Each structure stands twice: as structure tokens, then as C-alpha cells.
Amino acid sequence: MDEENSESNQQHRPDTGHRDERARTPPMVQEFSQLKVLLEKERKNWENVLAGHVAEKREAEERLHRKEEAVNFEMSQMRQHAQATQGRLEQRILLLEDTVERLEAENTTTLAAFKLEKQTTETLRDRVRALETELRGFRLHEERGST
């Protein structure tokens, strides 16, 4: 009778093709399935960790690139400033060289004028002495002639 009931129950219950698979799956396969799920979770976790590291690396590279650009810009500004300063200094040196040449020429002219003045003064002094001597001689001659 039980057989009849079980048969009748089976007849009334449609066969869905789904039977308790766990009951029929060996424990090793069940363990493998669980490990597979755990490994998949771990893989996703590591992918997320790796993605975070990749993002950090990319951000660090971008920061480094920005710093390099800033340093390059600053170096460019410094080079331009140095070139401008060098240009001003070179102009100043040329001006000083011109000033030195002008002063040397003025010095030469002044020295020549002083030498000429000295020579003229000596000539005039000699001439004054000669005239004084002549005047004394003339006065002596007048004094002797008047006596």
C-alpha cells in the first residue's frame, strides 16, 4: 500500500527534473564548489586591492608629472631671468669699457695740457727771469748813467 501511495504521489507531483542535488553530489565536489566561490571572492578582493594600488600609482605619477612641470617652468623662468641679467651686465660692462676709454682719452688730453702748461709756465718763468735780469741791468745802467 505504501508503494501505491508513493506511486500515486509521484503521479500527482509533476517531475520538475530538480532533485536534491546536494544529496547526490559527493562531498569532495561540494567542497570544491565552496572553494571555488571563496576563491572567486578572494580574486575579486585582490582585483579591488590591485585597482586601488593602480589608481594610487597613477595619482602619484600625475603628481610627479605636475611637480616636474612646475620645476621645469621655474627653471625656465630662472633661465630667462639669468639671461636678462646677463644681458644687462654685458651692457653695463660695455658702458664701463666706453667710460674707461673716454676717461683714458680725457686723461691723456688733460696730461698733455698739463705738460704744455708746465712747459709754458717754465718758458714764461725763464722769460720773466730773463726780463728781470734785463730790467736790473737796465736799472743799473740808468743808475750809473745818472751819477
Backbone bond lengths (Angstrom), bond angles and torsions (degrees), N, CA, C in turn:
res aa  C-N    CA-C-N  psi(-1)  N-CA   C-N-CA  omega(-1)  CA-C   N-CA-C  phi
1 M - - - 1.397 - - 1.510 112.74 -
2 D 1.274 114.15 -38.17 1.455 117.31 176.65 1.513 110.59 -62.15
3 E 1.281 114.21 -36.41 1.457 117.50 178.86 1.504 109.96 -63.92
4 E 1.307 115.69 -38.70 1.452 118.41 -180.00 1.507 110.29 -66.37
5 N 1.345 115.27 -41.59 1.461 118.38 178.63 1.528 111.08 -63.25
6 S 1.283 115.97 -41.62 1.455 118.33 -178.64 1.509 110.18 -68.58
7 E 1.329 115.70 -35.91 1.459 117.85 177.81 1.511 110.34 -69.14
8 S 1.325 115.56 -40.67 1.455 118.24 -179.32 1.532 110.08 -67.60
9 N 1.342 115.88 -37.06 1.467 118.65 176.88 1.519 110.41 -62.72
10 Q 1.285 115.88 -38.30 1.464 118.97 -179.95 1.510 109.99 -69.39
11 Q 1.298 115.63 -32.34 1.454 118.12 -179.60 1.521 109.54 -71.83
12 H 1.320 117.33 -36.07 1.453 120.26 -178.57 1.524 110.89 -78.21
13 R 1.312 117.96 -27.54 1.470 121.34 -179.99 1.507 109.21 -92.86
14 P 1.312 117.67 121.23 1.471 118.13 178.90 1.527 109.76 -70.88
15 D 1.299 115.84 144.24 1.478 121.47 179.78 1.522 107.79 -82.40
16 T 1.295 115.56 113.09 1.472 120.29 -178.61 1.519 111.52 -88.76
17 G 1.247 118.39 -9.26 1.465 121.74 -179.86 1.500 111.39 84.49
18 H 1.321 116.93 -3.29 1.462 120.81 178.94 1.501 108.70 -103.99
19 R 1.227 114.08 109.37 1.457 118.76 175.04 1.496 107.15 -110.56
20 D 1.222 118.01 167.59 1.455 121.37 -179.96 1.522 108.09 -63.40
21 E 1.351 113.21 98.43 1.465 119.15 -176.45 1.518 111.03 -68.80
22 R 1.316 117.18 -32.81 1.458 120.09 -178.49 1.511 110.94 -62.52
23 A 1.280 113.44 -39.21 1.456 117.13 -178.40 1.514 109.99 -65.26
24 R 1.281 116.67 -30.29 1.452 120.19 -177.16 1.527 111.75 -93.84
25 T 1.402 119.91 -16.83 1.455 123.32 -177.01 1.512 109.19 -82.16
26 P 1.315 116.13 130.83 1.466 119.10 179.06 1.531 110.44 -64.37
27 P 1.333 117.45 151.44 1.465 121.78 -178.03 1.527 112.60 -58.54
28 M 1.292 117.50 -35.81 1.460 120.04 -178.72 1.531 110.43 -64.27
29 V 1.310 117.63 -38.67 1.461 121.63 179.48 1.529 108.92 -70.07
30 Q 1.337 116.18 -39.38 1.467 119.36 177.33 1.523 110.07 -61.30
31 E 1.330 116.72 -44.03 1.462 121.33 178.63 1.526 110.24 -61.81
32 F 1.324 115.50 -43.22 1.463 120.36 179.16 1.527 110.10 -60.34
33 S 1.304 117.99 -42.35 1.463 122.05 179.49 1.520 110.51 -63.04
34 Q 1.319 115.91 -43.08 1.466 119.60 179.10 1.530 110.65 -64.75
35 L 1.343 115.98 -42.29 1.467 119.98 177.88 1.526 110.81 -63.43
36 K 1.329 114.94 -38.23 1.467 119.71 179.61 1.528 109.83 -62.64
37 V 1.309 117.46 -42.26 1.462 122.09 178.20 1.526 109.64 -64.32
38 L 1.338 116.63 -45.79 1.464 120.33 178.96 1.534 111.60 -62.22
39 L 1.333 115.59 -42.99 1.468 119.37 179.35 1.524 110.73 -64.07
40 E 1.309 117.12 -38.08 1.466 120.64 178.34 1.531 110.16 -64.14
41 K 1.346 116.46 -41.17 1.463 120.29 176.56 1.527 110.53 -63.01
42 E 1.334 116.10 -44.34 1.474 120.60 178.49 1.524 110.83 -62.63
43 R 1.331 115.74 -42.38 1.470 119.65 179.16 1.524 110.27 -59.56
44 K 1.327 116.68 -46.02 1.468 120.42 179.05 1.522 110.41 -63.35
45 N 1.323 116.74 -40.46 1.464 120.71 177.97 1.528 110.43 -60.47
46 W 1.358 116.44 -47.74 1.456 120.26 -179.80 1.521 111.38 -65.77
47 E 1.320 117.19 -35.45 1.468 119.95 176.60 1.523 109.94 -62.70
48 N 1.346 116.68 -41.26 1.465 120.32 178.36 1.530 110.79 -65.37
49 V 1.332 115.64 -43.22 1.469 119.47 177.94 1.518 109.63 -61.67
50 L 1.329 116.96 -46.13 1.458 121.62 179.83 1.528 110.40 -62.45
51 A 1.321 116.61 -42.69 1.463 120.03 178.37 1.527 110.14 -60.51
52 G 1.334 117.13 -39.32 1.468 120.69 176.65 1.519 111.52 -62.86
53 H 1.331 115.84 -43.52 1.472 119.53 178.73 1.525 110.99 -64.94
54 V 1.316 116.22 -40.49 1.468 120.16 178.83 1.528 109.46 -62.93
55 A 1.332 116.44 -42.56 1.468 120.13 179.11 1.534 110.25 -64.01
56 E 1.340 117.46 -42.90 1.471 121.14 177.97 1.521 110.25 -61.39
57 K 1.327 115.91 -42.49 1.469 120.23 -179.77 1.528 109.68 -63.29
58 R 1.323 116.46 -44.27 1.458 120.84 179.90 1.524 110.45 -61.92
59 E 1.327 116.76 -43.35 1.468 120.68 178.29 1.525 110.71 -63.43
60 A 1.334 116.58 -41.89 1.470 120.42 178.82 1.529 109.94 -63.63
61 E 1.324 116.37 -41.23 1.472 119.69 178.31 1.521 110.60 -64.31
62 E 1.325 116.90 -40.08 1.464 120.66 178.07 1.520 110.68 -64.65
63 R 1.342 117.32 -42.31 1.469 120.52 177.20 1.525 110.20 -61.62
64 L 1.335 115.34 -44.52 1.464 120.10 179.03 1.523 110.14 -61.22
65 H 1.319 116.51 -42.88 1.467 120.75 179.62 1.531 110.38 -62.27
66 R 1.344 116.51 -42.80 1.468 119.70 178.32 1.522 110.84 -63.95
67 K 1.345 116.25 -40.39 1.467 119.61 178.20 1.524 110.40 -64.52
68 E 1.335 116.04 -42.33 1.465 119.51 178.54 1.523 110.33 -60.95
69 E 1.334 116.77 -42.78 1.459 120.12 178.46 1.522 110.66 -62.96
70 A 1.326 116.59 -41.32 1.462 120.34 179.19 1.532 110.46 -63.69
71 V 1.332 116.29 -44.11 1.468 120.54 179.27 1.529 110.10 -64.42
72 N 1.335 116.53 -43.01 1.463 119.69 178.71 1.525 110.96 -62.42
73 F 1.348 116.54 -40.69 1.460 119.97 178.28 1.525 110.17 -63.69
74 E 1.330 115.46 -44.97 1.463 120.01 179.93 1.529 110.54 -62.69
75 M 1.324 116.44 -42.11 1.469 120.21 178.82 1.531 109.99 -63.37
76 S 1.326 115.96 -40.20 1.460 120.17 178.08 1.523 110.28 -62.00
77 Q 1.336 116.11 -44.13 1.467 120.51 178.27 1.525 110.24 -61.77
78 M 1.325 115.94 -42.41 1.467 120.03 -179.75 1.524 110.68 -65.12
79 R 1.354 116.48 -40.69 1.472 119.41 178.09 1.526 110.56 -62.99
80 Q 1.340 116.48 -43.60 1.460 119.66 179.11 1.528 110.52 -62.39
81 H 1.322 115.73 -43.07 1.467 120.06 178.75 1.531 110.27 -62.48
82 A 1.330 115.73 -44.22 1.472 120.15 179.92 1.530 110.36 -63.01
83 Q 1.340 116.89 -41.29 1.460 119.92 179.34 1.527 110.52 -65.05
84 A 1.334 116.66 -41.86 1.463 120.05 178.56 1.527 110.07 -63.92
85 T 1.327 116.15 -42.99 1.471 120.82 178.88 1.525 110.07 -63.54
86 Q 1.321 116.02 -43.40 1.462 119.75 178.89 1.526 110.14 -61.65
87 G 1.329 116.92 -42.03 1.468 120.45 178.26 1.527 111.54 -61.13
88 R 1.353 116.06 -44.57 1.460 119.60 178.34 1.530 111.07 -62.97
89 L 1.341 115.93 -41.78 1.467 119.39 179.82 1.525 111.22 -65.20
90 E 1.339 116.48 -40.20 1.464 119.23 178.43 1.525 110.62 -63.69
91 Q 1.344 116.85 -40.24 1.467 119.83 176.82 1.521 110.38 -63.52
92 R 1.318 115.89 -41.82 1.472 120.57 179.48 1.527 110.31 -63.10
93 I 1.325 116.97 -41.67 1.475 121.26 178.32 1.526 110.02 -61.91
94 L 1.353 116.62 -44.54 1.467 119.55 178.45 1.526 110.87 -61.90
95 L 1.332 116.38 -41.34 1.464 120.26 178.11 1.528 110.24 -62.81
96 L 1.338 116.01 -43.33 1.466 119.58 178.49 1.524 111.48 -64.78
97 E 1.336 116.83 -39.61 1.469 119.71 177.54 1.521 110.23 -62.60
98 D 1.351 116.13 -42.61 1.472 119.46 177.22 1.527 110.86 -62.57
99 T 1.335 115.70 -40.95 1.468 120.27 179.00 1.524 110.46 -63.27
100 V 1.332 116.70 -43.14 1.468 120.64 178.56 1.521 109.73 -61.54
101 E 1.327 117.20 -45.29 1.464 120.19 179.58 1.528 110.70 -61.73
102 R 1.352 116.26 -43.39 1.459 120.64 179.53 1.530 110.73 -62.97
103 L 1.348 115.58 -44.12 1.468 119.59 179.61 1.525 111.52 -66.19
104 E 1.338 116.34 -37.41 1.474 119.22 176.99 1.526 110.11 -63.73
105 A 1.337 115.95 -41.34 1.475 119.46 178.67 1.525 110.00 -65.57
106 E 1.354 116.66 -43.84 1.463 120.19 177.49 1.518 110.30 -62.47
107 N 1.333 116.37 -40.27 1.461 120.60 179.54 1.527 110.26 -62.77
108 T 1.331 114.75 -44.28 1.468 119.14 179.43 1.531 109.79 -61.50
109 T 1.331 115.41 -44.43 1.469 119.89 179.68 1.529 110.52 -64.01
110 T 1.329 116.05 -45.20 1.466 120.72 179.95 1.522 110.52 -63.37
111 L 1.332 116.23 -43.80 1.469 120.48 178.71 1.527 110.60 -61.78
112 A 1.326 115.34 -42.55 1.473 118.28 177.83 1.525 110.00 -63.81
113 A 1.337 116.60 -39.52 1.469 119.89 178.95 1.524 110.27 -65.76
114 F 1.333 116.99 -41.27 1.470 119.93 177.63 1.528 110.88 -63.77
115 K 1.309 117.40 -42.10 1.474 120.10 178.96 1.526 110.25 -62.81
116 L 1.354 114.46 -42.76 1.461 118.65 178.67 1.525 110.14 -64.22
117 E 1.361 115.01 -41.92 1.468 118.94 178.75 1.520 110.58 -63.98
118 K 1.340 117.42 -40.71 1.460 121.21 178.88 1.519 109.99 -63.45
119 Q 1.336 114.76 -45.27 1.458 118.67 -179.50 1.527 109.76 -64.32
120 T 1.340 115.82 -41.38 1.471 119.99 178.72 1.521 109.86 -64.39
121 T 1.352 115.69 -42.11 1.465 119.88 179.37 1.524 109.76 -62.71
122 E 1.324 117.87 -44.96 1.466 121.07 178.90 1.533 110.30 -62.95
123 T 1.317 115.22 -40.60 1.480 118.64 178.94 1.515 109.86 -64.61
124 L 1.375 114.24 -44.38 1.467 117.13 179.21 1.522 111.32 -65.60
125 R 1.342 117.21 -38.94 1.471 120.46 177.77 1.536 109.81 -61.31
126 D 1.350 114.38 -46.28 1.471 117.91 178.54 1.534 110.34 -61.05
127 R 1.304 115.31 -40.64 1.473 119.25 -179.51 1.528 110.28 -66.38
128 V 1.381 116.05 -41.34 1.469 120.01 178.65 1.524 109.15 -62.93
129 R 1.326 118.14 -42.66 1.473 120.80 178.53 1.534 110.51 -61.73
130 A 1.319 111.76 -42.63 1.476 115.02 -179.92 1.522 110.19 -64.06
131 L 1.338 116.17 -41.58 1.469 118.98 179.20 1.529 110.88 -66.99
132 E 1.332 116.18 -38.19 1.465 119.63 177.82 1.529 109.56 -62.60
133 T 1.324 114.64 -44.32 1.465 119.13 179.07 1.526 109.69 -62.55
134 E 1.283 116.27 -42.59 1.464 120.88 179.63 1.527 110.08 -65.04
135 L 1.373 115.25 -40.43 1.456 120.07 179.84 1.532 110.17 -65.36
136 R 1.315 117.70 -41.19 1.467 120.32 177.51 1.531 110.19 -62.75
137 G 1.319 111.42 -43.25 1.478 115.08 178.53 1.521 111.00 -62.91
138 F 1.303 117.55 -38.44 1.447 121.75 179.27 1.525 110.00 -67.28
139 R 1.310 117.69 -41.77 1.454 122.13 179.53 1.538 109.68 -66.77
140 L 1.304 115.78 -41.28 1.471 118.94 177.08 1.524 109.83 -62.41
141 H 1.259 113.26 -41.15 1.463 117.31 179.78 1.496 109.54 -66.39
142 E 1.315 120.89 -39.21 1.451 123.81 179.05 1.530 110.23 -68.38
143 E 1.317 115.60 -39.98 1.458 118.44 -179.69 1.523 109.20 -66.35
144 R 1.250 120.13 -39.02 1.457 122.54 179.55 1.516 110.24 -72.35
145 G 1.256 116.02 -32.62 1.457 119.09 179.50 1.506 111.65 -76.51
146 S 1.253 119.05 -26.27 1.454 120.55 -178.85 1.527 110.45 -86.53
147 T 1.244 120.06 -14.08 1.443 121.43 178.97 1.452 112.89 -87.42
